[in-house]
């Protein structure tokens, strides 16, 4: 009986591999690249730390990829475990985080009873991503470290793509919590290891996955560098991330739009206003392809700040007012905050001009 339980546990890792492909149609590094945080003292908004809306949670699923299409047969304990995990993932996708966490704890007990070592590690990884999704960074880091220790115990090297993916997330969380030096060191190490692997002919991991993880890490590193006011380096990171994303994805997504916004923000801070205007206008235009993408109003407010920086007061007022109206209608606090900031800057500019007369 002991032998059968162990054998059953080892099969779960292989079965869970392709079933999840039925849940997520995305290939490669499915992190959705994440929302950047709001930078302090930046006269153009990125995005807040909270409210990932499932964009990061899906991050590790490709690398585990341990589901398989269910066959028509009598339900086994293994099937029940897989179904519980699938249901927890669907709960996350619907934003039912408390229910998802409860189901993951049930799945963990089931995996432990089945002595599925790989299944247990996988569930811990999903739990870590859920904690990250909810902004519980301390819990997420502890769980990710646990996953890495388990992977080390299974013989994974520190430069394996699963390890580097987690390392990138831990660095990102450090940046989100304001520990910028820890974030910088983590990103530097992760990027160094990724670039070493990318230079190796016939590397073990899929080249596309390595490229995508490199681009995602560059994007997150750019946000940290923006916080550190290392603007030229931040721009280089965002530009590299944009090139990789454009290379690997042939359609407009929220992630591509946010990268354009990041480029607009950093170019504006560098005083490259014409380039900033180009990026933001492109982001606004492309956002029309995504219905109900209310964050486009942040782009409009940012473009208004660029116009203000160029001295185009009328154009700045028009687009910031439009951003405010649309944000108010959509009841989106993030974009409304940035629209209000833009309008305040315009008022301050006008008052300053009046005093100087």
C-alpha positions as CSV (number, residue, x, y, z in Angstrom):
1,X,0.0,0.0,0.0
2,X,2.9,2.3,0.8
3,X,4.4,1.6,-2.6
4,X,1.2,2.3,-4.4
5,X,0.8,5.7,-2.6
6,X,4.3,6.7,-3.6
7,X,3.8,5.6,-7.2
8,X,0.5,7.5,-7.3
9,X,2.2,10.6,-6.0
10,X,4.9,10.5,-8.6
11,X,2.3,10.2,-11.4
12,X,0.5,13.4,-10.2
13,X,3.4,15.6,-11.3
14,X,3.1,14.3,-14.8
15,X,-0.7,14.3,-15.0
16,X,-1.1,17.8,-13.6
17,X,1.2,19.0,-16.4
18,X,-1.1,19.4,-19.3
19,X,-4.5,19.7,-17.7
20,X,-3.7,23.2,-16.6
21,X,-3.1,24.1,-20.3
22,X,-6.9,23.7,-20.6
23,X,-7.3,26.5,-17.9
24,X,-4.6,28.9,-19.2
25,X,-4.3,29.2,-23.0
26,X,-1.1,31.3,-22.6
27,X,2.2,29.6,-23.5
28,X,5.6,30.4,-21.9
29,X,6.2,32.6,-18.9
30,X,2.6,33.4,-17.9
31,X,3.2,36.2,-15.4
32,X,1.3,38.8,-17.3
33,X,4.3,41.0,-16.4
34,X,2.4,42.7,-13.5
35,X,1.3,46.3,-12.8
36,X,4.2,48.7,-12.0
37,X,3.9,50.5,-8.7
38,X,3.2,54.2,-8.2
39,X,6.6,56.0,-8.0
40,X,7.1,58.7,-5.4
41,X,7.5,62.2,-6.6
42,X,7.1,61.2,-10.2
43,X,4.9,63.7,-12.1
44,X,3.4,60.8,-14.0
45,X,1.7,57.8,-12.6
46,X,2.5,54.2,-13.2
47,X,0.3,51.8,-11.3
48,X,-0.3,50.9,-7.6
49,X,1.2,48.1,-5.6
50,X,-2.1,46.5,-4.8
51,X,-4.7,45.1,-7.1
52,X,-2.8,42.8,-9.3
53,X,-6.1,41.3,-10.5
54,X,-4.5,37.9,-11.2
55,X,-1.8,39.3,-13.3
56,X,1.0,37.9,-11.3
57,X,-0.6,34.8,-9.8
58,X,-0.4,32.8,-13.0
59,X,3.3,33.3,-13.0
60,X,4.7,29.9,-12.2
61,X,2.0,27.7,-13.8
62,X,3.9,27.2,-17.0
63,X,7.0,26.0,-15.3
64,X,5.0,23.5,-13.3
65,X,2.5,22.7,-16.0
66,X,1.6,19.5,-14.2
67,X,-1.9,18.9,-15.4
68,X,-3.1,16.5,-18.1
69,X,-6.4,16.1,-19.9
70,X,-8.6,13.9,-17.7
71,X,-9.4,10.5,-19.1
72,X,-12.9,8.9,-19.0
73,X,-12.6,6.6,-16.0
74,X,-13.6,6.2,-12.4
75,X,-12.5,9.1,-10.2
76,X,-9.4,8.3,-8.2
77,X,-7.8,10.2,-5.2
78,X,-5.4,11.7,-7.8
79,X,-8.4,13.0,-9.8
80,X,-9.9,14.6,-6.8
81,X,-6.6,16.4,-6.0
82,X,-6.3,17.7,-9.5
83,X,-9.9,18.9,-9.5
84,X,-9.4,20.6,-6.2
85,X,-6.3,22.5,-7.5
86,X,-8.1,23.4,-10.7
87,X,-11.1,24.8,-8.7
88,X,-8.8,26.8,-6.5
89,X,-7.2,28.3,-9.6
90,X,-10.5,29.2,-11.1
91,X,-11.4,30.9,-7.8
92,X,-8.3,33.0,-8.0
93,X,-9.2,34.0,-11.6
94,X,-12.6,35.1,-10.3
95,X,-11.0,37.1,-7.5
96,X,-12.4,34.7,-4.8
97,X,-9.1,34.7,-2.9
98,X,-10.4,33.5,0.5
99,X,-12.2,30.5,-1.1
100,X,-9.1,29.8,-3.2
101,X,-6.9,29.7,-0.1
102,X,-9.2,27.4,1.7
103,X,-9.3,25.0,-1.3
104,X,-5.5,25.1,-1.6
105,X,-5.2,24.0,2.1
106,X,-7.6,21.1,1.3
107,X,-5.5,20.2,-1.8
108,X,-2.3,20.4,0.3
109,X,-3.7,17.8,2.8
110,X,-4.8,15.6,-0.1
111,X,-1.3,15.8,-1.6
112,X,0.3,15.0,1.7
113,X,-1.9,12.0,2.1
114,X,-1.0,10.8,-1.4
115,X,2.7,11.5,-0.5
116,X,3.0,13.5,-3.7
117,X,6.2,15.4,-3.3
118,X,5.9,17.3,-6.5
119,X,2.2,18.0,-5.9
120,X,3.0,19.5,-2.5
121,X,5.7,21.7,-4.0
122,X,3.3,22.8,-6.7
123,X,0.6,23.7,-4.2
124,X,3.1,25.7,-2.1
125,X,4.0,27.6,-5.3
126,X,0.4,28.5,-6.1
127,X,0.0,29.6,-2.5
128,X,3.0,31.8,-2.8
129,X,1.6,33.4,-5.9
130,X,-1.7,33.9,-4.2
131,X,-0.1,35.7,-1.3
132,X,1.8,37.9,-3.8
133,X,-1.5,38.6,-5.6
134,X,-3.0,39.7,-2.3
135,X,-0.1,41.9,-1.4
136,X,1.0,39.7,1.6
137,X,4.7,39.9,0.6
138,X,6.1,38.5,3.8
139,X,4.0,35.3,3.5
140,X,4.7,35.1,-0.2
141,X,8.4,35.3,0.3
142,X,8.4,32.6,3.0
143,X,6.4,30.3,0.7
144,X,8.7,31.0,-2.3
145,X,11.8,30.3,-0.2
146,X,10.1,27.0,0.8
147,X,9.5,26.1,-2.8
148,X,13.1,26.9,-3.7
149,X,14.4,24.7,-0.8
150,X,12.2,21.9,-2.0
151,X,13.5,22.3,-5.6
152,X,17.1,22.3,-4.3
153,X,16.3,19.0,-2.5
154,X,15.0,17.6,-5.8
155,X,18.3,18.4,-7.5
156,X,17.5,21.7,-9.3
157,X,20.4,24.1,-9.7
158,X,20.2,27.7,-8.6
159,X,20.2,28.9,-12.3
160,X,17.3,26.7,-13.4
161,X,14.5,28.7,-14.9
162,X,12.1,27.8,-12.1
163,X,14.6,29.2,-9.5
164,X,15.3,32.3,-11.5
165,X,11.6,33.0,-11.9
166,X,11.1,32.9,-8.1
167,X,14.3,35.0,-7.6
168,X,12.8,37.6,-9.9
169,X,9.6,37.7,-7.9
170,X,11.4,38.0,-4.6
171,X,13.4,40.9,-5.9
172,X,10.2,42.5,-7.2
173,X,8.5,42.1,-3.9
174,X,11.5,43.7,-2.2
175,X,11.1,46.7,-4.5
176,X,7.4,46.9,-3.8
177,X,8.1,47.1,-0.1
178,X,10.7,49.9,-0.6
179,X,13.8,47.7,0.0
180,X,15.3,49.0,-3.2
181,X,18.9,47.8,-2.5
182,X,17.8,44.2,-1.9
183,X,15.7,44.5,-5.1
184,X,18.6,45.8,-7.1
185,X,20.9,43.0,-5.9
186,X,18.3,40.4,-6.6
187,X,17.6,41.7,-10.1
188,X,21.3,42.0,-11.0
189,X,21.9,38.4,-9.9
190,X,18.8,37.0,-11.7
191,X,19.6,38.9,-15.0
192,X,23.2,37.8,-14.8
193,X,22.2,34.1,-14.6
194,X,19.6,34.5,-17.3
195,X,22.0,36.1,-19.7
196,X,24.6,33.4,-19.0
197,X,22.0,30.8,-20.0
198,X,20.9,32.8,-23.1
199,X,24.5,32.7,-24.3
200,X,24.6,28.9,-24.1
201,X,23.9,27.0,-27.4
202,X,21.1,24.5,-27.1
203,X,20.3,25.5,-23.6
204,X,18.2,23.0,-21.6
205,X,15.2,25.3,-21.1
206,X,13.0,26.7,-23.9
207,X,14.6,29.8,-25.4
208,X,11.3,31.6,-25.6
209,X,10.7,31.1,-21.9
210,X,14.1,32.4,-21.0
211,X,13.6,35.5,-23.2
212,X,10.2,36.2,-21.7
213,X,11.5,35.8,-18.1
214,X,14.4,38.1,-19.0
215,X,12.1,40.7,-20.4
216,X,9.7,40.5,-17.4
217,X,12.7,40.9,-15.0
218,X,13.9,43.9,-17.0
219,X,10.5,45.5,-16.7
220,X,10.4,45.0,-12.9
221,X,14.0,46.2,-12.6
222,X,13.2,49.3,-14.5
223,X,10.5,50.1,-11.9
224,X,13.1,49.8,-9.1
225,X,15.6,51.9,-11.0
226,X,12.9,54.6,-11.5
227,X,12.4,54.7,-7.7
228,X,16.2,55.0,-7.3
229,X,16.1,57.9,-9.8
230,X,18.5,56.1,-12.1
231,X,16.5,57.2,-15.1
232,X,18.9,56.3,-18.0
233,X,19.2,52.8,-16.7
234,X,15.5,52.5,-16.1
235,X,14.8,53.6,-19.6
236,X,17.2,51.0,-21.0
237,X,15.4,48.3,-19.0
238,X,11.9,49.4,-20.1
239,X,13.1,49.6,-23.7
240,X,14.6,46.1,-23.5
241,X,11.4,44.7,-22.0
242,X,9.3,46.4,-24.7
243,X,11.5,44.9,-27.5
244,X,11.2,41.4,-26.0
245,X,7.5,41.7,-25.4
246,X,6.9,42.9,-28.9
247,X,9.0,40.1,-30.3
248,X,7.1,37.4,-28.4
249,X,3.6,38.7,-28.5
250,X,1.8,39.7,-31.7
251,X,-1.3,41.4,-30.2
252,X,-2.0,44.4,-28.0
253,X,-2.3,43.5,-24.3
254,X,-2.5,45.4,-21.1
255,X,1.1,44.5,-20.4
256,X,2.3,46.1,-23.7
257,X,0.3,49.2,-23.0
258,X,1.8,49.5,-19.5
259,X,5.3,49.1,-20.9
260,X,4.6,52.0,-23.3
261,X,3.4,54.1,-20.3
262,X,6.5,53.3,-18.4
263,X,8.6,54.4,-21.3
264,X,6.6,57.6,-21.5
265,X,7.1,58.3,-17.7
266,X,10.8,57.8,-17.7
267,X,11.3,59.8,-20.9
268,X,9.3,62.6,-19.5
269,X,11.5,62.6,-16.3
270,X,14.6,62.6,-18.5
271,X,13.2,65.7,-20.3
272,X,12.7,63.8,-23.6
273,X,9.2,65.2,-24.0
274,X,8.7,64.5,-27.7
275,X,9.6,60.8,-27.2
276,X,7.4,60.6,-24.1
277,X,4.6,62.1,-26.1
278,X,5.1,59.5,-28.8
279,X,5.0,56.6,-26.4
280,X,1.9,57.8,-24.5
281,X,0.0,58.6,-27.7
282,X,0.7,55.2,-29.0
283,X,-0.4,53.6,-25.7
284,X,-3.7,55.6,-25.8
285,X,-4.4,54.7,-29.5
286,X,-3.6,51.0,-29.0
287,X,-5.7,50.9,-25.8
288,X,-8.8,51.3,-28.0
289,X,-8.3,47.6,-29.0
290,X,-9.0,46.5,-25.4
291,X,-12.6,47.2,-24.3
292,X,-13.1,48.7,-20.8
293,X,-9.4,49.3,-20.3
294,X,-9.9,52.2,-17.9
295,X,-6.2,52.6,-17.1
296,X,-5.9,54.3,-20.5
297,X,-7.1,57.4,-18.6
298,X,-3.9,57.3,-16.7
299,X,-2.1,57.5,-20.0
300,X,-4.2,60.5,-20.9
301,X,-3.3,62.3,-17.7
302,X,0.3,61.5,-18.2
303,X,0.1,62.9,-21.8
304,X,-1.4,66.0,-20.3
305,X,1.6,66.4,-18.1
306,X,3.9,66.0,-21.1
307,X,1.9,68.8,-22.9
308,X,2.2,71.0,-19.8
309,X,6.0,70.3,-19.8
310,X,6.0,71.5,-23.4
311,X,4.1,74.6,-22.5
312,X,1.0,73.5,-24.4
313,X,-1.5,74.6,-21.7
314,X,-4.7,74.3,-23.8
315,X,-3.9,70.8,-25.0
316,X,-2.9,69.8,-21.5
317,X,-6.2,71.1,-20.0
318,X,-8.3,69.4,-22.7
319,X,-6.8,65.9,-22.3
320,X,-6.5,66.1,-18.5
321,X,-10.2,67.2,-18.3
322,X,-11.1,64.3,-20.6
323,X,-9.2,61.9,-18.4
324,X,-11.0,63.2,-15.3
325,X,-14.4,62.9,-16.8
326,X,-13.8,59.3,-18.1
327,X,-12.2,58.3,-14.8
328,X,-15.1,59.7,-12.9
329,X,-17.6,57.8,-15.1
330,X,-15.6,54.6,-14.7
331,X,-15.3,55.1,-11.0
332,X,-11.6,54.3,-11.2
333,X,-9.7,55.8,-8.3
334,X,-6.2,55.3,-9.8
335,X,-6.9,57.2,-13.0
336,X,-9.0,59.8,-11.2
337,X,-6.1,60.5,-8.8
338,X,-3.7,61.0,-11.7
339,X,-6.2,63.2,-13.6
340,X,-6.6,65.4,-10.5
341,X,-2.9,65.6,-10.1
342,X,-2.6,66.8,-13.7
343,X,-5.3,69.4,-13.3
344,X,-3.6,70.6,-10.1
345,X,-0.3,71.1,-11.9
346,X,-2.1,73.1,-14.6
347,X,-3.7,75.3,-12.0
348,X,-0.3,75.8,-10.3
349,X,1.2,76.7,-13.7
350,X,-1.5,79.3,-14.4
351,X,-1.2,80.8,-10.9
352,X,2.6,81.1,-11.3
353,X,2.2,82.8,-14.7
354,X,-0.3,85.3,-13.1
355,X,2.0,86.1,-10.3
356,X,4.9,86.8,-12.7
357,X,2.9,89.3,-14.7
